[in-house]
Amino acid sequence: MNNALPESSTHPESKVPVPGFREWSDPYNSFNSLKGLLYRQWMEAILAGNFLPPVEASIDPVYDCNLDCVWCNSQGILKKTERAGQMMGEQHLLDLSRFLAAWGVKGACFAGGGEPLLHPGCADSVKIFADSGVGTAFLTNGILLKGEIARAMVEHSRWVGVSLDSSQGDNYSQIKGVPPEVFDMAVANLRELVKLRNRLNSKLEISFKFLIHPQNAGQIYPAAALAKEIGVDYIHIRPAAAENVLGGADCSLDFPMELINSQLEQAFALEDSKFKVFGIRHKFSPRMKLSRRFSRCLASPLLIQLGADGNCYLCVDHRGKPEYIIGSHYPNPEQIKDFWGGPAMREMMGKVKLEKCPRCTFGIYNEIMENVIADDRMCKNFP
């Protein structure tokens, strides 16, 4: 693998957010991308062309959803391809879970190309991971968050993020494409999850997820107030990635920044010892547009993206796109070892054209790999 760093390719607004924009009150949190420094061993192996098993497995058990969000980054899967409606076989999901645990992944997140709780095998999968010491997490809209899967999360998972994105039913209906009463259903399920977590004295972290869009920008503060009243641990607020929906790095939403900043500051005033606010800014420009401060795709092998269609994709931001398939996990998950870190995968990484990429979930990790691991700008061997 060629380790020479090409000339930097950046978006015009790729700059660090203006000082004074608050993201959090405590830097020791899971949204601080400097935790990428923990993955030095994996990063050095990637640069050497000798990939380790990924830190995380991102599992899309279904390509189906019970909502129709205006910003959905999986529209290309859910509406426009033959993959729409696909679901992993239940036995395959369990076999995949056993393989990933034995292979050495540290965490598994059920998310992605739809609503993961539509798959009936998630609870059993969580138990398999738990028995092997692998942490699990969920990103869900909360509509099906009850019964066996809620119990499995509380007993075994590390965190769950529930994407509500509003504070009331009418606004929720506008941005989600469903009747307002669905919002009440999801909120009721979240309340019950918090109660179950507290009753069982579980360490499960529960978050209220809020993607900012022009249609819900005025809902940030009331949503934070609702989240605190429900009893979740924190609200996680970040801009919707228009680039994923509209296509290309130059596509963006016109965010009402004065309103957003005012709402965020009001939300921060709600913080106390039991409730935190995370308003993520460091991954975006001051006006919440795409920001890219790295020159090549390096960090994607920190995660393996496993699709409901049986394919593995180069990264989470290109799930479901045929040109980013690196191999298959079906019918035998063991075959992942045949292509993981192989010549074809490394070649695909080298050919990624950043200017055609949407937001990069691992953008800061790419920065760390270039500046800290490859260029040693922090003198990594000197504490």
N, C-alpha and C positions, 0 to 999 in steps of 0.2 A: 504494500500500500504506500503510495507516495505521500510522505509526510510534509512536503514543502507547502507552505500556506500561500494560497493565491492572493492577489490583491483584493482588499476588502470590497464587498458589494453591499451597499446600504440603501435604505429608503430615505427620501428627503427629510422625513421627520424623525429619523432614527437618532434620538438624543435622550439623555437621561432626563426624567421628569424634573420640572422646576423645583428647587429646594423649597420646602414648606408644605408640599403635598404630602399628606399623611397616608400611610398605609396601615400602620399598626402601632400599638403602644409598647409592645414587647417584641424584640427581634427574635426571640427563641420560639419560633412557631413554624408550622409545616409549610407555610406559603413563602417563606424566605428562601429564595433560590440559592443562597450561599450554602445551603445544605448539600449542594452539588459537590462541595469540597470533600464530603464524606465518601464520594465514589471514586477517589483517586485510583484505587487498584483497578477498577473497571475501565476508567478512562485511559490509563497507561496501557492496558491490554489492547484497547481499541486502536490506539495510535501505533502500537506494535504489530497490528494485524492479527492478533491472537485473542479473539473475543472470548470473554467469560460468559457463563449463563447470565441472562439479564437480571438486573435488580428486581424489576417488576414485570408481571404479566398483565396486560390489559385485555380483558376477555369481553367480547361482544357475543353473548349467547343467542341473541335474536337480532334480526334486521326487521323490526316491527315496532310500532309505537302507538300509544293510545292518546297522543296529543299531536298538534300540528303547529309547533312554535314558529314564529315569524323569522327567527334567526337560526333555525335548525341547520347544523353543519353536516347532517347526514341525509339531507334531502336527495342527494344524488344516489344514495343507496335505497332509501325508503320509497321513492316515487318514480325513479327513472330507469331502473335496471331489473333484470330478471332475478336479482338477489332479494328484491323486496319481499318481505314475509318469511324469509328463510329462518330456520331455527336449528341449532345444533341438536343432534340426537341426544337424548338424555344420558344414555350409556356413554356416548362419546365424551360428553362434558365431564363425566366422572373419571373416565380414563385419562382425559387431558389433565384434569386436576392432579391425579396421582403422578403423571409424568412430570408435570411442572414442579411439584414438590420434590420429587426424587432428583430432578435435574439440578435444583439448587436455587430457584427463584426465592426472593425474600418476601415479596408481597404480591397479591393478586387483586386487581380491581375489576369489578363487574360494572360495565358502563356502556357507553358508546354508540353503536349504530342503531339505536332504538332504546326501548325501555327494558332493562335486563330482567326485571321481576315478572315479565311475561313468560319467562322460561320456568317451568315447574321444577327444574333440578337444582336451582341455586342453593337452596338450604342444604342439600346433601353435599354439594360441592364445598360449601363453607366448612362443613364438618370434616371433610377429607383434608382440607388445607390445615385446619386447626390441629388435627391429630398429628400432622407432620411438622408443626411449628411454623407454618407459613401464615403471615398476617393477611387479612382480607379487608376489603373496603367496597363501598357501593356508591354509585351516583344514580339517583332515581328521582322520578317525579312524585313519588309518594302515594300514587293512587292505589297501588296494590300492596302497600307497606303494612302488612298485618299478618296475623296468624303465624304459621311455622317459620316463614322467612324472617319476620320481625324478631321472633324468639332466637333464631340462629344468629342473627346479627348481634343482638344484645349479649348473647353468651360467648360469641367467638370473634367478632370482627373488631378492627381497630377504629374505624370511623365510617360514618355514612353521611353523605351530603344529599339533602332533599331540595330539589330545584323548584321553588315556588315563584320567585321572580316578581312578586307583587304583594300587596297587602289586602286586596279585596277582590271579590269575584268578578265584577264587571271589567276591570282592567285585565285580570287574568284571562277572561274570556276573549278579549281583543287580541292578546298576544299569543294565546295557546290554541285558539280555534275550537274551543269546547264550551258547553254551557257553564255559567257562573257557579252553579252548585258543585261542579267538580273541584273547584278550589276549596270549598268547605270540606269536602270529603278528604282531600289530601292533608289539610290542616288538622282535621280530626285524627287521622292516622298518625301524624307527627306527634300530636299531643300524647296519644296512647304509647307511642314508642318511648318518649321521654319518661312517662310514668313507669313503664316496664323497666327501663334502664335504671331508674332511681330505686325502684322496689327491689331489684336484684343486686343493687350496688355494683353494677357493671362499670367497666372503664371505657365503654364505647363513647367516642366523641361524636356528637350529633351537631350538624351544621345546617343552617338555612342558607340555601344558595340563591344568589341574585345576580343575573346577567343584566347589565344596563343596556337599554335600547331607548331611542327617542320616545317611544310610546309608554315607557314605564319610569322615566327618569324622575318624575315627581313622586314616585312610590318608595324611594330608597329609605327615607327616614321612617315613615309609618311601617314599612316592612321590618326594619330593625326593631322598632318598638314591639311589633307583633312577635318577632323571633324571641326577644327577651321575655315577653309575657308567657310564651309557650314553655320556655325553660331550656332551650337549646344552649349549647356551649358558646356558639358564635354565629355571626352572619358573615358570609364570604361574598364580597361584592367585586365584580370586575366587568369590563365592557364586553358586550357581545362581539364576536369576531366576524365582522361583515365580510372580510376577505374569503372566509370559508364558504359563504353563501353566494356572494356576488361574483367571485372568481377573480384572482389576480391581486397583486400587492397594492395596486393603486385604487382599489375599490374600498370605500369607507363610508361609515354612517356619519351624519352631521349631529354630533352630540351637543346638547345644550349645556356647555361646561359650567356656566355660572350657577345654574340650577343644581347640577350634579355636585359641584363642590360644596354648595350650601347644604344640600341634603346629607352629604357625607359628614360634614362637621357636626351637624345636629345628631347624626347617628353615633359619632364618637362620644358625645356627651352621655350616652346611655351606658357606657362601659362601667363595670364594677368587677369585683373579684370573681364573679361567676359567669359573666357574659362579656365577650370580646367582639370587636369589630375589625374586620380585615378588608380594607379597600385597596385592592391590588393596583399599583401604579408602575412598578419598576419594569414591567414587561412591555410597556406601551409608551408612546410619545406623550407630551403634555396634553394633547387634545385626544388622547386615547386612540390614536391610530397605530397601525403596525409599526413596530420598531425592530430593527435588525442591526446588531453590532458585532457580527461575526462573518467570516468569509466562506465557510464551507460546512457541510453537514457531517458532523462527527458523533454527536451524542445519542443518535437514535438507537444504537444497540444497548443502551441502558434499559430499554423496555422492548418487549416483544408484543406486537399487536395481533391478536388472534380473532379472526372474523367468524361470524356465524355461517359463512359460505365455505368454511374449511380451509381458507387461505390465511397466510401470515403476510402482513404488510410492513413496509419499511419503517413507518412511524404512525403514531396515533393521528396526526393531522392529515394523513393520506389514506386512511382506512377506506376500504371499498373501491379504490381506484386500481383497475387492472394493471396499469403500467408500474405500480409500486408493489406488486406481489413478489415476495422473496422466496416463497415456497408454500407447502401445504402441511397442515397438521392432521389432515384426514386421509385415509382411515386410521393410520397408526401415528400417534403423536411422536413416537421415537424417531420418525423420519426428520423431525426438526433438526436433529443433530447433524444430518447430512448436509444441510445448506447454511446453518447458522455460522456466520463469520467466514463463509467460503468465498471463493473468487467472484462469483456472480453477485453476491450481496455487497461485497466491498466495491465492485465496479459500479453498481447502482448508486451507492452512496457518493462515489466520486463524480458521477454525472448529474447529480441533483442541481438544478438551476434555481438558486435561491430567489431570484427575481420573480419566479413563477410560483413560489410557495406562498401559502396563506400564513397566518400567524404560526409561530413555532412554539409549541408547548415547552420544548427543551432549549429555547433560544439562549437563556442565561447559561445553561450547561455547556452549550457550544462555545460561548464566550470564555467560560472557565477553562475548557479544554485547550483553546488557543492561547490564552494569556497566562494561565497558571501552570498547566501541565506541559504544554509544548514549549512555550517561550520562557517559562519560569520567572515571570515578572514579580512573583511574591517570595522568591527564594525559599521554595517549598521545603528544603532540607534543613532550614534553620529556624527553629521555633522562636 
